[in-house]
């Protein structure tokens, strides 16, 4: 009986999400003609994490491009063949996962047609953002109906991001390497919001 109990405890420790490999955040490499970006995917947003990994492994993003670029705001990609007919993902808007500089988030349709804030199954964006005066951030929250934490206010006022998007879109990862590449893409020449040069990507899961 004691032996069985110890075995059960060991199994619980080894396979609990808090321990072992299951707690590790997956990393995806995005190779572009501007350089390499690496993003980690949050375990707190499992639906978006698993969907992104599935899409990457199926090579759905390969040869697609960053089709929408707005400097000091974000770069957007994932507009793939057949993407519009795929099932949307339920929102996973998690406290503590916000639109800081380098955040990876899911694009979606406007709330007028998508009040549940469901995410596109393929399109994503990476936040470039800018810094905001500390005293202005609460005013942004008053306008959007979002309550910012002290951590968020510190980050937005020192490192930057897009605070007005918080609470509206699912943030499911962040850049851990290659933010300089994101900046290069964001500052590339555009016609409106469309890059003059096609910025293609190829992805793979590396960790």
PAMILUM-297012 format. One line per 5 residues: number of its first residue (from 1); their letters; for each residue x, y negated, z of C-alpha. Coordinates in steps of 0.25 Angstrom, whole numbers. Layout:
N
NUM = A = X:Y:Z ~ ...
This chain:
207
1 = XXXXX = 0:0:0 ~ 11:-10:4 ~ 19:-6:-9 ~ 6:-9:-17 ~ 4:-23:-10
6 = XXXXX = 19:-27:-13 ~ 18:-23:-27 ~ 5:-31:-28 ~ 12:-44:-22 ~ 24:-42:-31
11 = XXXXX = 15:-41:-43 ~ 7:-54:-39 ~ 20:-62:-37 ~ 26:-57:-50 ~ 14:-59:-59
16 = XXXXX = 8:-71:-52 ~ 7:-84:-61 ~ 16:-91:-51 ~ 27:-81:-53 ~ 35:-74:-64
21 = XXXXX = 33:-77:-79 ~ 18:-80:-79 ~ 21:-93:-72 ~ 31:-98:-83 ~ 26:-108:-93
26 = XXXXX = 28:-104:-107 ~ 36:-113:-116 ~ 34:-116:-131 ~ 44:-121:-141 ~ 39:-131:-151
31 = XXXXX = 49:-133:-163 ~ 47:-145:-172 ~ 55:-152:-183 ~ 58:-162:-172 ~ 64:-152:-162
36 = XXXXX = 59:-142:-151 ~ 49:-144:-140 ~ 47:-135:-129 ~ 34:-135:-121 ~ 29:-127:-109
41 = XXXXX = 15:-122:-107 ~ 8:-124:-94 ~ 2:-111:-87 ~ -8:-120:-81 ~ -15:-121:-95
46 = XXXXX = -15:-106:-99 ~ -25:-107:-110 ~ -17:-118:-117 ~ -4:-111:-114 ~ -8:-98:-119
51 = XXXXX = -15:-104:-132 ~ -2:-112:-135 ~ 7:-100:-134 ~ -3:-91:-142 ~ -2:-102:-153
56 = XXXXX = 13:-103:-152 ~ 15:-88:-153 ~ 5:-87:-165 ~ 14:-98:-172 ~ 2:-107:-174
61 = XXXXX = 10:-119:-172 ~ 21:-116:-181 ~ 22:-126:-192 ~ 11:-135:-187 ~ 15:-149:-183
66 = XXXXX = 14:-160:-173 ~ 3:-167:-181 ~ 0:-179:-172 ~ 10:-188:-166 ~ 8:-200:-157
71 = XXXXX = 21:-206:-151 ~ 20:-209:-136 ~ 8:-200:-136 ~ 9:-185:-141 ~ 12:-176:-152
76 = XXXXX = 2:-166:-156 ~ 2:-153:-164 ~ -4:-139:-165 ~ -14:-143:-177 ~ -14:-129:-183
81 = XXXXX = -21:-121:-194 ~ -34:-116:-188 ~ -32:-123:-175 ~ -45:-131:-176 ~ -53:-118:-176
86 = XXXXX = -47:-112:-164 ~ -54:-112:-150 ~ -51:-124:-141 ~ -44:-122:-128 ~ -51:-125:-115
91 = XXXXX = -45:-137:-108 ~ -34:-134:-97 ~ -32:-148:-91 ~ -24:-145:-79 ~ -20:-155:-68
96 = XXXXX = -5:-158:-68 ~ -4:-155:-83 ~ -4:-168:-90 ~ 0:-177:-102 ~ 14:-180:-97
101 = XXXXX = 25:-182:-108 ~ 28:-169:-115 ~ 14:-163:-111 ~ 9:-152:-120 ~ -7:-153:-122
106 = XXXXX = -18:-148:-130 ~ -25:-157:-140 ~ -40:-156:-141 ~ -53:-162:-147 ~ -58:-175:-142
111 = XXXXX = -67:-174:-130 ~ -79:-179:-138 ~ -79:-165:-144 ~ -71:-158:-134 ~ -76:-162:-120
116 = XXXXX = -70:-150:-113 ~ -56:-155:-118 ~ -53:-141:-125 ~ -40:-140:-131 ~ -36:-138:-146
121 = XXXXX = -31:-123:-147 ~ -19:-128:-155 ~ -16:-143:-155 ~ -7:-149:-144 ~ 1:-161:-141
126 = XXXXX = 13:-165:-133 ~ 13:-178:-125 ~ 23:-189:-128 ~ 16:-200:-120 ~ 22:-212:-114
131 = XXXXX = 23:-218:-100 ~ 12:-226:-93 ~ 13:-236:-82 ~ 9:-229:-69 ~ -2:-238:-65
136 = XXXXX = -8:-236:-79 ~ -10:-221:-77 ~ -22:-221:-67 ~ -29:-231:-77 ~ -27:-220:-88
141 = XXXXX = -34:-210:-78 ~ -45:-220:-75 ~ -48:-221:-90 ~ -47:-206:-93 ~ -53:-201:-80
146 = XXXXX = -40:-193:-76 ~ -33:-194:-63 ~ -18:-194:-64 ~ -9:-188:-53 ~ 3:-195:-48
151 = XXXXX = 12:-186:-55 ~ 5:-189:-68 ~ 6:-204:-66 ~ 21:-203:-63 ~ 24:-195:-75
156 = XXXXX = 15:-203:-85 ~ 22:-216:-79 ~ 36:-211:-80 ~ 37:-200:-91 ~ 24:-202:-99
161 = XXXXX = 13:-195:-105 ~ -1:-197:-110 ~ -10:-198:-97 ~ -23:-202:-104 ~ -23:-187:-109
166 = XXXXX = -23:-181:-95 ~ -36:-173:-92 ~ -40:-173:-107 ~ -31:-163:-113 ~ -24:-150:-109
171 = XXXXX = -9:-151:-106 ~ -4:-137:-107 ~ 12:-139:-107 ~ 23:-148:-108 ~ 36:-151:-116
176 = XXXXX = 48:-145:-109 ~ 58:-148:-120 ~ 59:-156:-132 ~ 51:-169:-128 ~ 61:-177:-136
181 = XXXXX = 56:-169:-148 ~ 41:-173:-144 ~ 46:-187:-144 ~ 52:-186:-158 ~ 39:-180:-164
186 = XXXXX = 31:-191:-157 ~ 39:-202:-163 ~ 40:-196:-177 ~ 34:-205:-188 ~ 19:-203:-190
191 = XXXXX = 7:-207:-199 ~ -3:-211:-188 ~ -1:-199:-179 ~ 4:-189:-190 ~ 19:-187:-191
196 = XXXXX = 25:-190:-204 ~ 33:-178:-203 ~ 27:-165:-200 ~ 32:-160:-186 ~ 31:-145:-186
201 = XXXXX = 32:-136:-175 ~ 35:-121:-172 ~ 32:-115:-158 ~ 37:-103:-150 ~ 35:-99:-135
206 = XX = 49:-99:-129 ~ 46:-96:-115
